[in-house]
């Protein structure tokens, strides 16, 4: 059972935590001026408006907004704007998810410690406190790893689909379509999320009076896909200077396929090297089994 000193320490910690939360809630926080100006700028507002789910405000969104207001900006770490834009996850929802999983980690360790106390096991006070801090910190960082991993797979899929899209644009240009018409008709062919994203961006540029290659270049910056910026540069030459870009588009799509093939070959070679390690160990073990009886007979008196 817990001693009186441990109970006093736990009670004091809970009381101090409650008072700290009350003070944090009552004290006004000075917002970061650069962050506020960036979120209120027209470009940032337009991009955020198109990437946020308008179906309603989720509890994670409200928790994320509360965390941004009440917690220091340094705890969020390096911003993942491109990854979140690629996955279409609102920033406040991402922050709310981080706080939720950290809260789960912070509650799990004390509950387990309480269960051990009920079972009659005596635990030092530093053990549950340290486990709570480590588990909460680890779960707080877990969404960052998941977002990076998912964004890497989504970016690879985007680039793979973009190669087919460039071929479609080249065919439309060879048939006599204009630059905007070629981009829009090619984007209307597919039904994957990549083609839908391209259609949305081109439609937005049409409504706002923006050139389609400028919209594609902005999208390439938002998503971290440099291949899309190359397509935008090629179409800019076609739209502003009237250049024939069929050969350039086909060459660009061929280069993208070659690069993807080289990456796949490199991954396959790495997997093959990893598979060779267990086979080598099995060979060594087999040789040891064969040689051991002969060595034992030689060493026997």
N, C-alpha and C positions, 0 to 999 in steps of 0.2 A: 504493500500500500504506500501511497505518497506520504511523505513526512509533512510536518507542519511548515517547515521552511520551504519545501517545494510548493505547497499550496499557496503560501504567501507570495512567492515569486510569480507563480502563474496568475494569481489575482492581481498583483501589481502590474504585471505586463498587460493584462486585459484592460485594466483601468487606464493605464498610460496610453495604450493604443486608442481607446475610445476618446480620451481627451484630445489626442493628436488629430484624430479624424475630425472631431468637432472644430478644432482650430483651423485645420486646412479648409474645411467647408465654409467657415465664416470669413476667412481672410481672402481678399480680392487678389486674383492672380493677374499679373501684368502680361498680356499676350506678346508674342514675338512679332514685331512690326513687319519684318521681311516675310514671315509666313502669312500674315494677314493680307498684305498687299499682293502676294503671289496668288492667294486663293481668290481675291477679288478682281484680278486682272481678267480681261475679256477672253483671252486664249485659254487660261486655266479654267475659267468657268464653263466655256463651251465644251472643252474636253471632258471635264468632270460630269457635266450634265448628260453627255452622251454615253458615258460608261457606267453610270449609277443606275441600279435597278429602281424603277419608279413604282414598283408594285406596293410599296409601303415601307415604313421605318421599322426595321427589325430591332429586337432588344439589344443585339450586339452593337448596332449603330448608336443607340442611345448611350450604352456603356462606353463605347469608344469616344464619343463626344465629351462625356464626363471625364474620361481619363486625360484627354487632351487639355481640358480646362484646368484640371486639378493637379496633374502630375508634371514634373519637369520634362522638357523636350528631349533631354539627353538619354532617358531610359529607353526610348524607342529604337535607338541604334540607327544604322545606315538606312536611308529611305529606299523603298523597293517600288518606286513609282512605275518603272517600265514593266516589272513583273506583274504588279497589280493591274495595270492597264491591259496587259495581254490576257490575263485571266478574267478581266472585268469584275474585279472585287473592289468595292468602295473602300477608301482608306479608313474611314471611321469603323466600318464593319471589321476590317482586319485588326485594328487596334482593340476593338471590343472582344474579338475572339482570343487575342493574346491575354487580355485581362481575365477572361472566363476560365481558360485552361490554367492560368496561374492561380486563380482562386480555388480551382479544384485541387491543384497540388498543395496549396496551403492548408486546405481542410482535411485532406486524406491522411497526412502524417499524424496530426493530433488525434483523429478518430482511431487510427490504429494503435496509437500509444494508450488511449483510453481503454481500448479493448484489452490490451496487455495488462493494464492495471487491474481491470475487472477480473481477469484470469489469475491474478495473484503474482504476476511477474513485476519485479522492481526494476525500473529503468532509470538511469541517470537523466537529470533534467536536460543536459546539453544534447543528448541523443535525439529526442523529438524536435527540439528547437533547430538543431542543425539539419535534420532530415526535412523539416518543413521548409527551411530556407533554400536548400539545394533542390528539392522537388519543385518548388514554386518557380525558382529561377530557370530550371531546365525546361519546364513546360511553357514558361513565358517565351523562351527562344525557339521552341519547337515549330510554331507556325511559320517562322522565317525560313526554316529549312524546307518545310513542305511547299511553301510558295515558290522558292527558288527551283525546287525539283520539278514541280508542275509546270512552271514557266519555261524551263529548259525543254521539256517534252513538247509543250505547245508551240514554242518557237521553231523547233525542228519540223513539226507538222506544217507550220505556216510557210516555212521556206520550201518544203517539198511541194506543197500545193501552189506556191507562187511560181514555180517553174512551169507548171501546166498553164497557169494564167498568162504568163508572158508569151507562151506559144499561141494561145488564143488571141491575144492582142495583136501579135504579128500577123496572124491569118486575117484578122479584121482589117488591118492596115493595108495588106496586100490586095484585099478586095475593094479598096477605095473608100473605106470609112474614115471619118475625121478622127483626130486624136481623142476627144471626149467620147464620141460615139463608140470608138473601138474599145476604150476602157470600160464603158458602161455595158456594152453588149457582151463583152468577154466575162464581166463579173456576173452577169445574169445567167450564165450557162450552168455553173455549179450550184450545189445546195449545201455545201459544207459550211462550217462556221467561218472559215477563212473567206470564202466568197461572200458570205453575208456581211462580214465586217468591211470588205472592200465596197460592197454596194452601199452600205450605210454612209461610208466616208464620201463616196462620189456623189451620192444624193445630197448630202449636207453641203458639199462644195457647189453643187448646182443651185441650191436654194439661196446660198449666201453670195453667189456671184464670184466665188473663188475659182481659180484655175485648178483643174483636176490634179496636175502634177505637183502643185503646191500642197494640196490636201494629202497626196500620197507621201510627200516628203515629211510633212508634219506627223503623219501616222507612223512612218518608219522611225522617227525620233521617239515618239511616245512608246512604241513597242520594242525598240532596240533591234530592228531588223534592217540592216544596212542594204540588203539586196533590194528592198522596196525603194530605197533612195536612188539606187542605180536605175531602176525602171522609171522613176520620176524624172531623172536627168535626161534619159533617152527620149521620153515623151515631150519634154520641154523643147528639145531640139526640133522635134517633129512639129510641135504646135507653133513655136515662135519663129523658126527659120524655114519651115517647110522641108526639112531634110527627110530623105528616104531612110527609114529606120528598120525595115524588115530584117536586113542582114544583122544589124546590131542586136535586135531583140532575139533572134534565133541563136546568135553567138552567146548572148548572155544566159539564155536558158540552158544551152549546152554546157557552159562553164559551171553553172549551178549544179547540174546533174553530175558532172565529173567530180566536183568538190564533195557532194554528198556521197558518191560512190567511194571516194578515197576515205572519207570518214567511216563509212561502214566497213571497209576493208581493214582500217586501223583497229576498229572495235573488235572485229572478228579475230584479228591476229592477237590482240591482247587477251581475248577469251581463250584462244588456243594455247597461249603460253601459260595461262593459269591452269588449264586442264593438264598440261604436261607435267606439272609439279606432282600431283598425286600419282601419276603413272611412274615417274622416276622413283618416288618413295616406295611404291610397291616393288619395283625392280630391285632396289637396295635391300628391302626386307627379304625378298626371295633369295638373293645371293647370301644373305646372312644365314638363312635357314639351311642352305646347301653347304656352306663352309663350316658352320658351327660343329656338326658331328665329327668331321675330319680333324678340326683343331682339338676337340676334346680327346680324341684317340691319341693324337700326338703328345698332348700334355699329360696323359694318364701315365702313372709310374709303371 
